[in-house]
Amino acid sequence: MTQLESSYGEFTKRGAGLVVIAAQKIEGMLRGKEYIQKHDYPFPVLFDESRSVTRAYGVYHRLGVDAFNIAHPASFVLGPDGRVSWIAISPNQAERPETEDILKAITEMI
């Protein structure tokens, strides 16, 4: 989240929006609601409590060594028509798609 927040200006310069979807319960043990309230992110953070969005985008992670019933960290770049034009899915919870790669995908789409 911090990396995305620090790069938010670069997203907006390219005319891109940013939405974070957290595959967790808003009132769950990770205290998502509290965390979001403590931080004033310039982009919306949505909670996929039912995991329906993460399932629809193919990043739902039911069982694994590093976690269960969550999503692999992933980034999707959607074109002006709403279609996915670029995807990066991390193999585990410790890795995240690089912001530079996301920005490059946005720039190439424009």
Secondary structure by P-SEA (a helix, b strand, c coil): caaaaaaaaaaaaacbbbbbbbccccccccaaaaaaaaccccbbbbbcccaaaaaaaccccccccccccccccbbbbbcccccccbbbbbccccccccaaaaaaaaaaac
